[in-house]
Amino acid sequence: MKLAAALYPGLGQAGSLLNSGALKGVALKHGVSPAQAALAWCPCQPVLAIPKAGSVPHVEENAAAEGLELDAEDLAAIDRAFPGPKRKQPLAML
């Protein structure tokens, strides 16, 4: 499952996405949350993230991901954990 497809239904509802060892490792390396690591990955891909937030602190946490720059090692780790599909397939819907 490519991370972009996993992000579509929402980070909090994407099952094990935020518990991924790859995202946790990247997050730990940069001192951020796995959600912030996932949001920082999006601009590096042809993906648009529209994060949901239910509180001001959640909005601030999401916004802080903007300043996070992932290096090639980070991107490779996430891509290995969430390989793209071999063929076209529909995105999961909630």
C-alpha positions as CSV (number, residue, x, y, z in Angstrom):
1,M,0.0,0.0,0.0
2,K,1.6,3.3,-1.1
3,L,1.5,5.9,1.7
4,A,-0.5,8.2,-0.5
5,A,-3.3,5.7,-0.6
6,A,-3.1,5.1,3.1
7,L,-3.3,8.9,3.8
8,Y,-6.5,9.2,1.8
9,P,-8.9,7.8,4.5
10,G,-7.1,9.9,7.1
11,L,-4.0,9.4,9.2
12,G,-5.9,8.6,12.4
13,Q,-8.2,6.1,10.6
14,A,-5.5,4.4,8.5
15,G,-5.0,1.5,10.8
16,S,-1.4,0.7,11.4
17,L,0.0,3.5,9.3
18,L,1.1,5.7,12.2
19,N,2.4,2.6,14.0
20,S,4.7,1.8,11.0
21,G,8.3,1.2,12.1
22,A,9.5,3.3,9.1
23,L,7.4,6.4,10.1
24,K,8.2,5.9,13.8
25,G,11.9,5.8,12.9
26,V,11.8,8.9,10.7
27,A,9.8,10.7,13.4
28,L,12.2,9.7,16.2
29,K,15.2,10.8,14.1
30,H,13.7,14.3,13.6
31,G,12.0,14.6,17.0
32,V,8.5,14.8,15.6
33,S,5.3,12.6,15.6
34,P,4.7,9.9,13.0
35,A,1.8,12.0,11.6
36,Q,4.2,14.9,11.1
37,A,6.7,12.6,9.3
38,A,3.9,11.4,7.0
39,L,2.7,15.0,6.3
40,A,6.3,16.0,5.5
41,W,6.5,13.1,3.0
42,C,3.6,14.4,1.0
43,P,5.2,17.4,-0.8
44,C,8.0,15.1,-2.0
45,Q,5.4,13.1,-4.0
46,P,2.6,13.9,-6.4
47,V,0.2,14.0,-3.4
48,L,-1.9,16.7,-1.8
49,A,-2.5,16.3,2.0
50,I,-5.6,17.9,3.6
51,P,-5.0,17.0,7.2
52,K,-8.0,17.0,9.6
53,A,-7.7,18.6,13.0
54,G,-10.2,18.9,15.9
55,S,-8.3,21.3,18.1
56,V,-5.9,24.2,18.0
57,P,-3.0,22.1,19.3
58,H,-3.7,19.5,16.5
59,V,-3.7,22.3,13.9
60,E,-0.4,23.5,15.3
61,E,1.1,20.0,15.2
62,N,0.0,19.5,11.6
63,A,1.4,22.9,10.6
64,A,4.8,22.2,12.2
65,A,5.3,19.4,9.7
66,E,5.7,22.1,7.0
67,G,9.2,22.9,8.3
68,L,10.4,19.3,8.4
69,E,12.7,18.3,5.6
70,L,13.1,14.6,5.0
71,D,16.4,13.4,3.5
72,A,16.9,10.7,0.9
73,E,17.3,8.1,3.6
74,D,14.0,9.1,5.2
75,L,12.2,9.0,1.9
76,A,13.6,5.6,1.0
77,A,12.6,4.1,4.3
78,I,9.0,5.3,3.9
79,D,8.9,4.2,0.3
80,R,10.2,0.7,1.3
81,A,7.5,0.4,4.0
82,F,4.7,1.6,1.7
83,P,5.5,0.4,-1.9
84,G,3.3,1.7,-4.7
85,P,0.8,-0.6,-6.3
86,K,1.8,-2.6,-9.4
87,R,-1.4,-1.6,-11.2
88,K,-4.2,0.9,-10.9
89,Q,-6.4,0.3,-8.0
90,P,-9.1,2.3,-6.2
91,L,-8.3,4.2,-3.0
92,A,-9.9,2.9,0.2
93,M,-13.0,4.8,1.3
94,L,-14.4,5.1,4.8
